[in-house]
Amino acid sequence: MKGGVIMEEKLVVHNNLKRLRKTRGIQQKFVAESIGISPNYYCQIENGHRILPTKYLPKIREIFGVTLDEIFFDKDIANCDSNKIA
C-alpha cells in the first residue's frame, strides 16, 4: 500500500497549501512568482495534479510563516501538543 500512503500525503500537502494561502488572502500568482514557477504550475500543485518539489519548501515556509509540519501533516496533527501524548 505504499502508493496509497504517497497519494494521501500528496492530498494533505496540496490541501494545506490551498488552506494556508486562502486564510492569508494570498493569490496563487503571488506564491508562484515568489517561488519562481508559473501560476499554472502552482495551480496544478494546489489541485493535486503535481507534487511540490522540495526545493521550494524554504520559500513556501517563508511566504506562509509556517513549519514543515503545517505543510505536510493534517491540521489537527500539526497542532498537536506533544506534552499530551502518553
BALOBA-1460 file (C-alpha; in Angstrom, 3 decimals):
// residues 86
<rec num="1" residu="m" x="0.000" y="0.000" z="0.000"/>
<rec num="2" residu="k" x="2.994" y="2.299" z="-0.353"/>
<rec num="3" residu="g" x="1.378" y="4.093" z="-3.301"/>
<rec num="4" residu="g" x="-1.685" y="4.810" z="-1.181"/>
<rec num="5" residu="v" x="0.416" y="6.464" z="1.509"/>
<rec num="6" residu="i" x="2.128" y="8.696" z="-1.049"/>
<rec num="7" residu="m" x="-1.242" y="9.680" z="-2.509"/>
<rec num="8" residu="e" x="-2.606" y="10.553" z="0.951"/>
<rec num="9" residu="e" x="0.468" y="12.678" z="1.714"/>
<rec num="10" residu="k" x="0.084" y="14.499" z="-1.603"/>
<rec num="11" residu="l" x="-3.548" y="15.243" z="-0.773"/>
<rec num="12" residu="v" x="-2.645" y="16.648" z="2.645"/>
<rec num="13" residu="v" x="0.101" y="18.856" z="1.182"/>
<rec num="14" residu="h" x="-1.989" y="20.339" z="-1.598"/>
<rec num="15" residu="n" x="-4.968" y="20.874" z="0.714"/>
<rec num="16" residu="n" x="-2.719" y="22.550" z="3.288"/>
<rec num="17" residu="l" x="-1.134" y="24.824" z="0.681"/>
<rec num="18" residu="k" x="-4.553" y="25.905" z="-0.536"/>
<rec num="19" residu="r" x="-5.856" y="26.438" z="3.021"/>
<rec num="20" residu="l" x="-2.769" y="28.402" z="4.098"/>
<rec num="21" residu="r" x="-2.925" y="30.623" z="1.036"/>
<rec num="22" residu="k" x="-6.641" y="31.321" z="1.313"/>
<rec num="23" residu="t" x="-6.601" y="32.033" z="5.058"/>
<rec num="24" residu="r" x="-3.880" y="34.604" z="4.464"/>
<rec num="25" residu="g" x="-5.644" y="36.201" z="1.494"/>
<rec num="26" residu="i" x="-2.734" y="35.499" z="-0.857"/>
<rec num="27" residu="q" x="-3.230" y="34.916" z="-4.580"/>
<rec num="28" residu="q" x="-1.824" y="31.873" z="-6.367"/>
<rec num="29" residu="k" x="0.018" y="34.186" z="-8.756"/>
<rec num="30" residu="f" x="1.921" y="35.804" z="-5.868"/>
<rec num="31" residu="v" x="3.003" y="32.442" z="-4.432"/>
<rec num="32" residu="a" x="4.014" y="31.148" z="-7.861"/>
<rec num="33" residu="e" x="6.065" y="34.215" z="-8.747"/>
<rec num="34" residu="s" x="7.666" y="34.287" z="-5.287"/>
<rec num="35" residu="i" x="8.985" y="30.741" z="-5.638"/>
<rec num="36" residu="g" x="9.860" y="31.079" z="-9.324"/>
<rec num="37" residu="i" x="7.263" y="28.932" z="-11.083"/>
<rec num="38" residu="s" x="4.338" y="29.705" z="-13.364"/>
<rec num="39" residu="p" x="0.926" y="30.370" z="-11.836"/>
<rec num="40" residu="n" x="-0.432" y="27.442" z="-13.865"/>
<rec num="41" residu="y" x="2.145" y="25.064" z="-12.370"/>
<rec num="42" residu="y" x="1.359" y="26.255" z="-8.837"/>
<rec num="43" residu="c" x="-2.361" y="25.837" z="-9.507"/>
<rec num="44" residu="q" x="-1.671" y="22.233" z="-10.541"/>
<rec num="45" residu="i" x="0.189" y="21.678" z="-7.251"/>
<rec num="46" residu="e" x="-2.723" y="23.040" z="-5.204"/>
<rec num="47" residu="n" x="-5.181" y="20.927" z="-7.180"/>
<rec num="48" residu="g" x="-3.150" y="17.767" z="-6.582"/>
<rec num="49" residu="h" x="-2.082" y="17.246" z="-10.190"/>
<rec num="50" residu="r" x="1.595" y="17.888" z="-9.436"/>
<rec num="51" residu="i" x="3.785" y="17.336" z="-6.389"/>
<rec num="52" residu="l" x="5.516" y="20.305" z="-4.770"/>
<rec num="53" residu="p" x="9.269" y="19.980" z="-5.430"/>
<rec num="54" residu="t" x="11.187" y="20.084" z="-2.144"/>
<rec num="55" residu="k" x="13.495" y="22.844" z="-3.377"/>
<rec num="56" residu="y" x="10.577" y="25.281" z="-2.982"/>
<rec num="57" residu="l" x="9.871" y="24.417" z="0.667"/>
<rec num="58" residu="p" x="12.075" y="27.103" z="2.278"/>
<rec num="59" residu="k" x="10.378" y="29.870" z="0.278"/>
<rec num="60" residu="i" x="6.891" y="28.396" z="0.852"/>
<rec num="61" residu="r" x="7.578" y="28.324" z="4.615"/>
<rec num="62" residu="e" x="8.710" y="31.950" z="4.451"/>
<rec num="63" residu="i" x="5.657" y="33.111" z="2.478"/>
<rec num="64" residu="f" x="3.151" y="31.440" z="4.795"/>
<rec num="65" residu="g" x="5.173" y="31.719" z="8.019"/>
<rec num="66" residu="v" x="4.681" y="28.053" z="8.892"/>
<rec num="67" residu="t" x="6.630" y="24.961" z="9.876"/>
<rec num="68" residu="l" x="7.133" y="21.920" z="7.680"/>
<rec num="69" residu="d" x="4.637" y="20.086" z="9.897"/>
<rec num="70" residu="e" x="1.960" y="22.594" z="8.932"/>
<rec num="71" residu="i" x="2.643" y="21.908" z="5.255"/>
<rec num="72" residu="f" x="2.973" y="18.125" z="5.372"/>
<rec num="73" residu="f" x="0.574" y="16.976" z="8.057"/>
<rec num="74" residu="d" x="-3.112" y="17.156" z="8.778"/>
<rec num="75" residu="k" x="-4.039" y="20.403" z="10.527"/>
<rec num="76" residu="d" x="-5.011" y="18.585" z="13.745"/>
<rec num="77" residu="i" x="-1.746" y="16.615" z="13.857"/>
<rec num="78" residu="a" x="0.415" y="19.688" z="13.201"/>
<rec num="79" residu="n" x="-1.263" y="21.493" z="16.112"/>
<rec num="80" residu="c" x="-0.948" y="18.535" z="18.496"/>
<rec num="81" residu="d" x="0.644" y="19.331" z="21.855"/>
<rec num="82" residu="s" x="3.418" y="16.767" z="22.366"/>
<rec num="83" residu="n" x="3.001" y="17.029" z="26.158"/>
<rec num="84" residu="k" x="-0.453" y="15.469" z="25.875"/>
<rec num="85" residu="i" x="0.842" y="12.323" z="24.178"/>
<rec num="86" residu="a" x="1.028" y="9.434" z="26.646"/>
